[in-house]
Amino acid sequence: MKSTRFTLIEDEDMILDLEYSDQYFILHLPLFTPKKSSVQRLRVKLEELKEFADTIGYTGVYAAIGKDDKPMHKLVRLLYFKHIGENEGLDIFAYVGET
């Protein structure tokens, strides 16, 4: 399956990429120790991306993370993702926004 990937944010704190195909819409979250300001910026961007994904017909925004990647598990919780299952040894999270 062919997909396209491009960078949404690139600065001194992080690099955030988006990958999409006709079947999925995935964020490649940055590998960094999050600062409070970076987390806040990502929250805003995720809300915008969720609205965009909904508008163009995707079912949501997801993240897949290795089971042992504790820093990324913490980051997705800070970004309002909810664990929804497992696939091919990865934990799968769906963005739910602030509740």
DATA-V330665 format. One record per residue. N is the residue number from 0. PHI is phi in whole degrees, -180 to 180 (none if undefined). PSI is psi in degrees with one decimal (* if undefined). D_CENTER is the distance of its C-alpha to the mean C-alpha in Angstrom with 2 decimals. Layout:
BEGIN
N:PHI:PSI:D_CENTER + N:PHI:PSI:D_CENTER
END
This chain:
BEGIN
0:none:129.3:20.29 + 1:-81:138.0:19.66 + 2:-135:165.4:16.29 + 3:-123:138.6:15.59 + 4:-132:135.4:13.26 + 5:-147:162.7:13.54 + 6:-89:128.5:12.66 + 7:-92:-43.1:11.54 + 8:-134:131.8:12.43 + 9:-144:111.3:14.90 + 10:-150:-166.6:17.12 + 11:-68:-20.9:18.77 + 12:-92:-31.3:15.99 + 13:-166:164.8:12.94 + 14:-129:126.1:11.78 + 15:-123:118.7:8.50 + 16:-110:153.7:8.85 + 17:-119:133.9:8.34 + 18:-125:136.7:10.18 + 19:-146:156.8:12.08 + 20:-142:-168.5:15.34 + 21:-75:-6.4:17.59 + 22:-117:-15.4:15.97 + 23:-151:165.6:12.17 + 24:-142:103.4:9.22 + 25:-122:136.5:6.39 + 26:-97:133.9:3.95 + 27:-98:101.6:5.94 + 28:-74:150.5:5.45 + 29:-71:152.4:9.07 + 30:-98:97.1:11.80 + 31:-158:162.1:13.74 + 32:-85:110.2:15.48 + 33:-67:134.9:13.92 + 34:-91:156.6:16.56 + 35:-57:-41.2:16.84 + 36:-66:-35.1:16.81 + 37:-68:-41.8:13.61 + 38:-63:-42.1:11.82 + 39:-61:-43.9:13.69 + 40:-63:-41.3:12.74 + 41:-65:-37.3:8.97 + 42:-60:-44.2:9.89 + 43:-64:-46.9:12.06 + 44:-63:-39.8:9.88 + 45:-64:-39.6:7.32 + 46:-63:-41.9:10.68 + 47:-64:-42.5:12.02 + 48:-67:-36.8:9.45 + 49:-63:-44.2:9.97 + 50:-63:-43.0:13.63 + 51:-61:-48.3:13.65 + 52:-60:-44.4:12.20 + 53:-62:-42.3:14.79 + 54:-62:-38.5:17.44 + 55:-94:6.9:17.34 + 56:98:8.6:17.37 + 57:-79:154.7:14.09 + 58:-84:-7.0:13.83 + 59:162:-175.8:10.30 + 60:-118:129.4:6.57 + 61:-126:159.2:5.72 + 62:-135:140.7:4.79 + 63:-119:128.4:8.22 + 64:-136:139.4:9.88 + 65:-58:141.6:13.59 + 66:-58:-31.4:15.75 + 67:-94:4.0:17.38 + 68:-88:78.1:14.55 + 69:-61:-41.2:15.36 + 70:-61:-39.3:13.86 + 71:-71:-34.0:10.25 + 72:-61:-41.5:11.23 + 73:-65:-43.5:12.54 + 74:-61:-46.5:9.64 + 75:-65:-32.2:7.34 + 76:-66:-41.2:10.69 + 77:-64:-26.2:11.28 + 78:-95:9.7:8.28 + 79:70:39.9:9.75 + 80:-95:151.1:8.04 + 81:-120:134.9:11.06 + 82:-68:127.8:12.20 + 83:-122:-5.2:13.65 + 84:159:-164.2:15.23 + 85:-135:151.5:15.67 + 86:-155:127.2:16.10 + 87:50:42.1:17.91 + 88:80:8.1:17.70 + 89:-113:146.4:13.97 + 90:-82:133.0:12.58 + 91:-108:132.2:10.40 + 92:-125:145.2:8.41 + 93:-114:138.3:8.23 + 94:-74:126.6:7.28 + 95:-117:-10.2:10.91 + 96:77:175.5:11.38 + 97:-72:129.7:14.23 + 98:-117:*:17.05
END
